[in-house]
Structure formats: C-alpha cells, structure tokens
Amino acid sequence: MSHANLSAEAVRILETASAEKKAKLGRTVATQWRESPWHSVGHAIPPQRPARPDSPVLRPPRDVPRRKIGPGSEGRAALLHALAHIELNAVDLAWDIIARFTDQELPHTFYDDWVRIADEEAKHFLLLAARLEELGSYYGALPAHDGLWQASEATSGDLLARLAIVPMVLEARGLDVTPEMIRKLKAAEDEASAAILETIYEEEIGHVAVGRKWFEWLCERQRLQPVDTWQALVNRYFRGPLKPPFNNEGREMAGFPACYYEPLVSPA
C-alpha cells in the first residue's frame, strides 16, 4: 500500500466483482487511508460500469419482487435484498466519485468524506447480507434493478450534477422512506432487521449532509446560486417528479432545507 494512491485503490474496488469481497476490500482501504501516511489521491480511470457478481439478475423495476413486510420472512427478505442491492450500488458510487473527478482540484477533506461514506456503505451492505442469511436467504437470491447506476452514468461527466442527484435526491429519498420501514419491521417483531435500518438511517443523514456540503462548496467556487442550480440539475438529470411525503426533519438534520426540493413537486 505504500506506493498506492487512492484513485487506483478505488478502481481496484470498482473492478472487484464479488459483492462481499468488494465491500470488505473497501473497508480495508478505508482503514488504511485513515491510519497510514500514503495520502496520495493520484489519477486513475474508473470503469464505465463496476464489476458485479453474476447474481442478482438485473430486471426492469416493475419486474422486481414486491417488498411487502408481513408475518413471514419472505417479504422481509425481499425488502432486505432490495436494500442490500442499494447499498452495494452506494459502495460503487462512493468509490466512483473518488476516482472519476480527480481532475477537479478538490481539497483533501473531500476524499476523507467520501472514503468514510464508502466505508459506511460497505458496512451497511455486509450487515444486510448477514441478516439475509439469518433469514434463510442470501444476496443474489432475487432479481434487482439497475436504476441507481443509471443515474450515475448520466452524471459521469459533471461532479456538480453527480452531487445533486446521488446524495441530494436518491439518498435523501432513503431518509423519507426508511423510518416507515423501521416501524413495519418492529410491528412484525423483527427487531434485528429494524436495528440495522436504524444504523443505516442515522449514517445516511450524514451522507446527505456531505453531498449537500460539497455541492454548495462547488457552487460557491463557481459563483452559482445553490438552490437554483440544484433545481436546474434535477430537472435535467432526474427522471420523474420528486415524490412527497418528505421527511423534512431528517433532511433538516442533513442541512438540506425544503426550499431546495418542495418547489419541484408536481401539483396533484
């Protein structure tokens, strides 16, 4: 690792196909980045698509099993499988943002923030994968969809757009829906799964906050008005309207006020 640089390590993670190996390698690299003195970001070219395992099979969203939480474990397994797939995408998205935009002259703290996020996303994936096995399933047992990575491809040439869409739309949506999932899991007496989602929720608030912080930092550097710029980027890159109800409390905790997103809600 003494001669490695961060972007090259990010590419190595992106090119790792096994979901478990990808997550564990990411956690190892994150620990080494924090603890050892090899703080060179360097330059590397990330793949257009990250390597992925042969399963799950990717299908259109309408063909993915419904995630209905009930008394049996099947619906809960479908929910946790879908969430594990989201977290694996999030691992790749975090390492991709590290590797893809090294030409932007970004502060060292930018990379510190995204390495921490990549580490937490890997932790989330591994927690969910382990819980799936406790429920008699495994990651890859069900089909999944590719919507998250499609959003990353659309913004691969524009860091401002990537920050606007991935943390400030997609991850913020997670803040909206996760509390209700936690409530339903507790109602189904699945405290173990609920506890994992509580950990994810708390840390995702920080991820949205990091995305918002660096979005506003870039806007300031480029002398752009953040709210107007974000709304224009969402209208350009995000398919479909933003869907209420919003978890305004969770979003406020991330420093993401309603003046950004509420004007983009389509009238009923």
VEXGUSE-436565 format. One record per residue (C-alpha): residue in three letters; residue number from 1; x, y, z. Coordinates in steps of 0.1 Angstrom, whole numbers, plus 2048, in hexadecimal, padded with zeros to 3 digits. Example, Ala and Ser with C-alpha at 12.3 -4.5 7.8 and 13.67 -1.06 7.14 Angstrom:
// residues 2
('ALA',1,(87B,7D3,84E));
('SER',2,(889,7F5,847));
***
This chain:
// residues 268
('MET',1,(800,800,800));
('SER',2,(81E,817,805));
('HIS',3,(81F,81F,7DF));
('ALA',4,(7FA,81E,7D9));
('ASN',5,(7E4,83C,7D4));
('LEU',6,(7C0,840,7DD));
('SER',7,(7B1,842,7BA));
('ALA',8,(7C3,822,7B0));
('GLU',9,(7B6,810,7CE));
('ALA',10,(793,81E,7C6));
('VAL',11,(796,80F,7A3));
('ARG',12,(7A1,7ED,7B2));
('ILE',13,(782,7ED,7C7));
('LEU',14,(76C,7F6,7AA));
('GLU',15,(77B,7DA,796));
('THR',16,(774,7C0,7B1));
('ALA',17,(756,7AB,7A7));
('SER',18,(74E,798,7C7));
('ALA',19,(737,7AE,7DC));
('GLU',20,(745,7A1,7FD));
('LYS',21,(769,7A5,7F1));
('LYS',22,(761,7C8,7E3));
('ALA',23,(753,7D4,805));
('LYS',24,(76F,7C5,81A));
('LEU',25,(78A,7D2,803));
('GLY',26,(77A,7F5,805));
('ARG',27,(77A,7F3,82B));
('THR',28,(79E,7E9,82B));
('VAL',29,(7A8,805,814));
('ALA',30,(794,81E,829));
('THR',31,(7A6,813,849));
('GLN',32,(7C8,816,838));
('TRP',33,(7C0,838,82B));
('ARG',34,(7B7,844,84D));
('GLU',35,(7D4,834,860));
('SER',36,(7F2,834,849));
('PRO',37,(806,851,839));
('TRP',38,(800,848,814));
('HIS',39,(7E9,866,80E));
('SER',40,(7ED,869,7E9));
('VAL',41,(7CD,86B,7D4));
('GLY',42,(7DE,867,7B2));
('HIS',43,(7CC,861,792));
('ALA',44,(7BB,842,784));
('ILE',45,(7A0,83B,76B));
('PRO',46,(781,829,77A));
('PRO',47,(76D,810,766));
('GLN',48,(74D,81C,755));
('ARG',49,(73C,801,769));
('PRO',50,(748,7F1,789));
('ALA',51,(74E,7CB,789));
('ARG',52,(731,7B8,799));
('PRO',53,(729,794,7A2));
('ASP',54,(715,77E,78A));
('SER',55,(6F7,781,7A1));
('PRO',56,(6E1,793,7A8));
('VAL',57,(6D2,794,785));
('LEU',58,(6CA,7B8,77B));
('ARG',59,(6A7,7BF,76F));
('PRO',60,(690,7DD,76A));
('PRO',61,(683,7EB,78B));
('ARG',62,(660,7DE,783));
('ASP',63,(66D,7BA,782));
('VAL',64,(67E,7BB,7A4));
('PRO',65,(66B,7A9,7C0));
('ARG',66,(656,7BF,7D7));
('ARG',67,(664,7C6,7F9));
('LYS',68,(646,7C0,80F));
('ILE',69,(64D,7BC,834));
('GLY',70,(637,7A2,844));
('PRO',71,(638,787,85E));
('GLY',72,(64D,770,849));
('SER',73,(671,775,840));
('GLU',74,(66D,775,81A));
('GLY',75,(662,799,817));
('ARG',76,(67C,7A5,830));
('ALA',77,(697,792,81D));
('ALA',78,(68B,7A3,7FD));
('LEU',79,(68D,7C5,80E));
('LEU',80,(6B0,7BF,81C));
('HIS',81,(6BC,7B1,7FB));
('ALA',82,(6B1,7D1,7E9));
('LEU',83,(6C2,7E6,804));
('ALA',84,(6E2,7D1,802));
('HIS',85,(6E2,7D7,7DC));
('ILE',86,(6DE,7FD,7E2));
('GLU',87,(6FB,7FC,7FB));
('LEU',88,(712,7E9,7E3));
('ASN',89,(70A,804,7C8));
('ALA',90,(712,81E,7E3));
('VAL',91,(734,80E,7E9));
('ASP',92,(73C,811,7C4));
('LEU',93,(72E,834,7C1));
('ALA',94,(744,840,7DE));
('TRP',95,(764,831,7CF));
('ASP',96,(75A,83D,7AD));
('ILE',97,(757,861,7B8));
('ILE',98,(77A,85E,7C8));
('ALA',99,(78A,850,7A8));
('ARG',100,(776,863,78D));
('PHE',101,(77C,887,796));
('THR',102,(7A0,889,7A0));
('ASP',103,(7A5,8A5,786));
('GLN',104,(790,8BD,79A));
('GLU',105,(7AB,8C9,7B3));
('LEU',106,(796,8C0,7D1));
('PRO',107,(7A1,8C3,7F5));
('HIS',108,(7AF,8A5,808));
('THR',109,(790,8A6,81F));
('PHE',110,(77A,89E,801));
('TYR',111,(78B,87D,7FE));
('ASP',112,(78A,878,823));
('ASP',113,(765,87C,823));
('TRP',114,(75F,865,806));
('VAL',115,(776,84A,813));
('ARG',116,(762,84B,834));
('ILE',117,(741,848,820));
('ALA',118,(74E,82B,80B));
('ASP',119,(759,819,82C));
('GLU',120,(736,81E,83B));
('GLU',121,(724,813,81C));
('ALA',122,(739,7F3,81C));
('LYS',123,(731,7EE,841));
('HIS',124,(70C,7F2,838));
('PHE',125,(70E,7D8,81C));
('LEU',126,(720,7BF,832));
('LEU',127,(706,7C3,84E));
('LEU',128,(6E9,7BE,836));
('ALA',129,(6FA,7A0,825));
('ALA',130,(700,78F,846));
('ARG',131,(6DC,795,851));
('LEU',132,(6D0,786,830));
('GLU',133,(6E3,767,838));
('GLU',134,(6D3,766,85B));
('LEU',135,(6B1,767,84A));
('GLY',136,(6BB,749,833));
('SER',137,(6C3,75E,814));
('TYR',138,(6E1,76F,805));
('TYR',139,(6EB,78D,7F0));
('GLY',140,(6E5,783,7CC));
('ALA',141,(6C7,76C,7D3));
('LEU',142,(6AF,784,7C4));
('PRO',143,(6B0,79B,7A5));
('ALA',144,(6B8,7C0,7A9));
('HIS',145,(6B7,7DF,793));
('ASP',146,(6D2,7F6,786));
('GLY',147,(6C3,818,78C));
('LEU',148,(6DD,825,7A3));
('TRP',149,(6FA,81E,78C));
('GLN',150,(6E7,82D,76F));
('ALA',151,(6E5,84E,783));
('SER',152,(70B,84D,788));
('GLU',153,(711,847,762));
('ALA',154,(6FC,866,75A));
('THR',155,(712,87C,771));
('SER',156,(734,86C,769));
('GLY',157,(741,88C,759));
('ASP',158,(735,8A5,773));
('LEU',159,(73E,8A4,798));
('LEU',160,(724,8BF,7A0));
('ALA',161,(709,8AA,790));
('ARG',162,(715,88A,7A1));
('LEU',163,(713,89B,7C3));
('ALA',164,(6F1,8AA,7BA));
('ILE',165,(6E2,888,7B0));
('VAL',166,(6F2,86D,7C5));
('PRO',167,(6F4,87A,7E8));
('MET',168,(6DB,896,7E6));
('VAL',169,(6BF,883,7D3));
('LEU',170,(6C5,85E,7D6));
('GLU',171,(6D4,85C,7F9));
('ALA',172,(6BC,877,805));
('ARG',173,(6A0,860,7F9));
('GLY',174,(6AD,846,811));
('LEU',175,(6A8,85E,82E));
('ASP',176,(684,861,823));
('VAL',177,(67B,83C,822));
('THR',178,(692,82B,83C));
('PRO',179,(67F,836,85C));
('GLU',180,(65F,825,84F));
('MET',181,(672,805,847));
('ILE',182,(681,805,86A));
('ARG',183,(65E,809,878));
('LYS',184,(650,7EC,863));
('LEU',185,(66D,7D5,86D));
('LYS',186,(668,7DC,891));
('ALA',187,(643,7D5,88D));
('ALA',188,(64D,7B4,87D));
('GLU',189,(663,7AE,89C));
('ASP',190,(683,7AE,888));
('GLU',191,(698,7C3,89F));
('ALA',192,(6B8,7B7,890));
('SER',193,(6B0,7C4,86D));
('ALA',194,(6A2,7E4,87C));
('ALA',195,(6C2,7EA,88F));
('ILE',196,(6D6,7E8,86F));
('LEU',197,(6BF,800,85D));
('GLU',198,(6C2,818,87B));
('THR',199,(6E8,818,877));
('ILE',200,(6E5,81D,852));
('TYR',201,(6CC,83A,856));
('GLU',202,(6E3,84C,86F));
('GLU',203,(701,84A,859));
('GLU',204,(6EF,852,839));
('ILE',205,(6E5,874,848));
('GLY',206,(70B,87B,849));
('HIS',207,(70E,86F,825));
('VAL',208,(6F4,888,819));
('ALA',209,(705,8A3,82E));
('VAL',210,(727,89C,81D));
('GLY',211,(717,89D,7FA));
('ARG',212,(706,8BE,802));
('LYS',213,(725,8CC,812));
('TRP',214,(73B,8C5,7F3));
('PHE',215,(71F,8CF,7DB));
('GLU',216,(71D,8F1,7EC));
('TRP',217,(744,8F4,7ED));
('LEU',218,(746,8EE,7C8));
('CYS',219,(72A,907,7C1));
('GLU',220,(73D,921,7D5));
('ARG',221,(75D,91A,7C2));
('GLN',222,(74A,91D,7A1));
('ARG',223,(736,93B,7AD));
('LEU',224,(715,92A,7A9));
('GLN',225,(6F5,92D,7BE));
('PRO',226,(6F2,90B,7CF));
('VAL',227,(6CC,907,7D0));
('ASP',228,(6C6,912,7AC));
('THR',229,(6E3,8FE,7A0));
('TRP',230,(6D7,8DE,7B2));
('GLN',231,(6B4,8E2,7A4));
('ALA',232,(6C1,8E7,781));
('LEU',233,(6D7,8C8,783));
('VAL',234,(6BB,8B3,792));
('ASN',235,(6A4,8BD,776));
('ARG',236,(6BE,8B4,75C));
('TYR',237,(6CB,893,76A));
('PHE',238,(6B0,884,780));
('ARG',239,(694,871,770));
('GLY',240,(672,878,77E));
('PRO',241,(666,88F,799));
('LEU',242,(672,890,7BD));
('LYS',243,(659,87C,7D2));
('PRO',244,(64C,888,7F3));
('PRO',245,(647,882,810));
('PHE',246,(669,88E,81A));
('ASN',247,(67A,888,83B));
('ASN',248,(680,8AC,841));
('GLU',249,(68F,8A6,863));
('GLY',250,(6A9,88D,856));
('ARG',251,(6B1,8A3,839));
('GLU',252,(6B5,8C1,850));
('MET',253,(6CD,8AD,865));
('ALA',254,(6E2,8A9,845));
('GLY',255,(6E1,8CF,840));
('PHE',256,(6CA,8CA,822));
('PRO',257,(6AD,8E3,825));
('ALA',258,(68C,8E0,814));
('CYS',259,(692,8FE,7FE));
('TYR',260,(6A8,8E8,7E8));
('TYR',261,(68F,8CC,7E1));
('GLU',262,(66B,8D6,7E8));
('PRO',263,(668,8EE,7CA));
('LEU',264,(66F,8CF,7B3));
('VAL',265,(651,8BB,7BF));
('SER',266,(638,8B8,7A3));
('PRO',267,(615,8C5,7AC));
('ALA',268,(5FB,8A9,7B1));
***
